[in-house]
Amino acid sequence: MANFQEQQLLLSGDGHVHQPQQENLLREQAQLAAEQVKAQQAFSYNEFEDVNPLPQGAQGEATVVRLISTQKLYVRKRLPYGTNEQRKDADQEVNMLQRANSENIVKFIGKFEHEQGLFIITEYCEGGNLREKINSERNTPVQERKKAYF
């Protein structure tokens, strides 16, 4: 066992990723992705109550909703899901949200189908949308904005 560890240290010491390490890394990434998908919740339409409709975007309508069981606020976005092209577009959006992992991107919570639509549940950002944030800080000096965000 110690010999295997020493061999791996020698291989990784040259700064290159070698085949066994790549396979392990890919395996670990696949496991992490599977765990993230399992962590995402499956919901149904009736588990939420509408709170406030949001302005309609290019891809679909969105509503602030409350999960009845926890009283927590989320955003429920309805995407058209009737045609093959609509399904492809909606599935691509879901995949993108599932892979996105940044504090600057809303978190994907779950999805479900209901009456010819695919509904995506994401976290609710109390601070409003990016356009509102930019407009509210338009008169703030650049140096203050840099301090706040960097």
N, C-alpha and C positions, 0 to 999 in steps of 0.2 A: 504494500500500500504506500509506504513512504517513497519507494522507488517511482511509482506512478506520479505522485505529487511533485517530486523533484524533476521528473521528465517534463511535466506540464509547465513548471516554472521556467525551465530552460527554453522551452518552446515559446512561451509568452514573453520572455525577456528580450526578444529581438524586435518587439514592436509590431509584429505582424500577427494577424489572426489566422490560425491554421485550421485545417479541415475539422478535426475533432472539436475544437473550440467553437467553430461556427455552428456545428450541429447542436452542441449543447446550448448555445445562445438562442438558436432558432426554437429549440424545444422549450426553453424557459419562456420565450416570448409567446409561444403558442399556448402554454399553460396559463400565463398571465391573462392573455386575451380571453381564454375560456372562462377563467374565474370572473373577469369583468362582465362577461355576458351573463353568467349565472347570477351575478349580483344585481343585474338590472331586473326590475320587477315587471311582472305581467299584470295588467290591469284590465278592467272592463269599463265601459262608458258610465254605467250606473254607480260606480264608486266615487264619482266626482259631482260637485255642484258648481254651477257657473257662478263666477264672481263678477267678472268684468270683461267685455269683449275688447280686443286690441285692434288697432288699425290693420286692415287686411294687407298682406304682403303679396309679392309676385307669385309665391308658391302655394299659398293657401291661407285659410283663416285661422286665427289664434285667439284663445280665450284664457284669461286668468281663471283658474279653477281651484277648488279646495277639495283635498282628499278627505272624504267624510270620516274615515276611521281615525285620522290623526289631526285633522283640522289644518294641515300644512298646505301652503299655497304652491301651485305649480303653474306652468303654462301648457295648455293642451293645443296642439296644432293639428288641424285637419288637412290632409293632403289627398287630392283625387287619386283613386286607386282602381278605376274601372277598366281602362284599356291596358294593353301590354306596355305601351310607352309610359303611361302614368305610373304603372307599377315599377317599371325600371327606374324612373326618376325618383319616386318616393323611396325605393329601396336604397338607391345611391345616397340620398340624404341621410337616411338612417345609418348606413355604414359609415358615412363621414362623421356623423355625430358620435357614434360609438367609438371611433378611433381617436377623436379629438380629446386631448388631455392637456388642458391649459386653464389657468385661473382666469384667462381673458375670454374664454368661450363657455357658453352655457353648458351645463352637464346634462347628458342624456340620461333619463331615468327609466323609460320604458316605452312600449308601443302596444297597440292593439288595433284590430280591424272592427269596424262598426258601420253598417249601412253604406256600402260603397265608398268608404273612406278609410284611410290609414291614419290613425291618431298617434302622434308622438307626444310624449310627456317629457318636458325638460324642467330644470330648476327655474324658479321665478326670481328675477333680479329686481329687488325693490328700488334700486336707483334709477329705473327707467331704461330707455334704450340708448345706444351710443350717440345718436344724433342729439338727443336731449342733453346728454352729458357734455358733448362738445359745445353746444350752444350756451349752456349754463356757465361754461368756463371761458368763453370767448374774451371776456374783459379781464381775466386773471393774467398777471404778468407771466411770461414764459418761465422765468426762473422758479417761481412758486409752483407752477405745474410740474416742472422737472423734479422738484423736491418731493412732491406728492406721489409721483409715479415711479421714480427711479431710485 
